[in-house]
Amino acid sequence: MIVPQQYFKHFFQVRKIQYGPYKTSIECLTHQKNERTLYISSALKSKINLSTHKQLTLLINDDTCIITLTMGVFLAGFNNTDPLGERTKIFERMSEAGDTLGFRTIFFGHQHVLKNKRKINAYYFEDRQWKRDIFDFPSVVYNRIPNRKIESHPEVMETKKKLNNHASYFNQSFFNKWEVYDILMRNSECSYLLPETILHPSKQKIINLLSNFAVYIKPIHGSRGDGIVKCTKLHSNEIECLYYDKDKPQINRYTNIDSLFAQLFPNGLKGYVVQEAIPLIKKGKSSIDFRVHTNKNHRNSWEVTLIGAKFAGKGSLTTHVQRGGSVHEVDELFPKEQANHIIKKLSNTALFLSTCLETRVPDPVGEIGFDLGVDEEGKVWLFEANSKPGFSIFNHPEIYKKSPKVLAYPYKYAFYLHNTLMNKLV
């Protein structure tokens, strides 16, 4: 690397260069040409996978020259106590993960984008403190809007449109349960992983299904277990329903099917799916399902980054942590050989599903959270795929220790998107 002579005093101790996940040794020389120009050999450019830039921002840290990048995180839920709301701590950890890859992370909501300017009055975490400053639009934005209601807010939608015009914007929206099912059902290599599922089911169809197995009735735009009802036909011919009322689990039994629908689905079943309830492997009396996270890396390839096993809470309908469920590592629950076998099965399935979904989703997707189950015969099933998997899995202390590595992946994918964008602009 050849730097302008007047700046050599800042570079004489530099022995390494870092660009995103790439780091290598270098030698610094000087030139007396344009004082704003730094020369890099084609071999070094290739070695660190440097995109074609007209301008670079450099940071000297001890003996390393870091080519810095910026990733924006678009979200909601800001307040005065914790700047980023209840997720402040996890975003601090994410920002620190970005630091290790040479990224500055700026966090902002729709209200922080300056009118008629490509500027953002964003938060950033530096020296263990939250600060604010005005930044240009970053080249890559990671969407972490927390729920569908906020995502459909007109001002959020307008900001998303603006970001799309000026940045590579990934994980743009929540998955629709039925669309995911429909995509995978049309693929003969994936369809065997799906429980029987019907969109906008009729009352009679649900009655027919209940003759064969228990079912879950779910809103297609739901999350965190909201709106789910589990129905089971008992030997007495009553139908037992488990659901939540104001976050409290309820159990009702119905002898009259019309009463069930009148009470639980007064507006009908449009916008719902009914799904076969699979008998899952258990530990004691509790069924277990699994959350598997896949992430894109800096080579635009999928990797499994996290696997957690989930128990339902006492009296709980689902394994969602927000509903009283608990998270465990797989090897906490099973002998080593069985745990390794389950992990391998889940990993292979999640990677395969990630590739299948990606080919049918038009916008960039950098991470997917899969809810998978393993039945009593060892078959893997897909229950849901989430484009913005929650962070509650990190409540487990051992899994939390892995969070820096997992939270680095959005930056790796951002690196890929940034390089792709820069090379297109040449």
Buried (B, 14 or more C-beta within 10 A) or exposed (E): BBBBEEBBEEBEEBEBBBBBBBBEEBEBEEBEEEEEEBEBEEEBBEBBBBBEBEEEEBEEEEEBBBBBBBBBBBBBBBEEEBBBBEBBEBBBBBBBBBBEBBBBBBBBBBEBBEEEEEBBBBBBBEEEEBEBEEBEBBBBBBBBBBBBEBBEEEEBEEBBEBBEEEBBBBBBBBBBBBBBBEBBBEBEEBEEBBBEBBBBBEBEBBBEBBEEBBBBBBBBBBBBBBBBBBBBBEEEEBBBBBBBEEEEBBEBEBEEBEEBBEEBBEEEBEBBBBBBBBEBBEEEEBBBBBBBBBBBBBEBEBBBBBBBBBBBBEEBBBBBBBBBBBBBBBBEBBEEEEBEBBBEBBBEBBBBBBEBBBEEBEEBBBBBBBBBBBEEEEEBBBBBBBBBBBBBBBEBEEBBEBBEEBBBBBBBBBBBBBBBBBEEEE
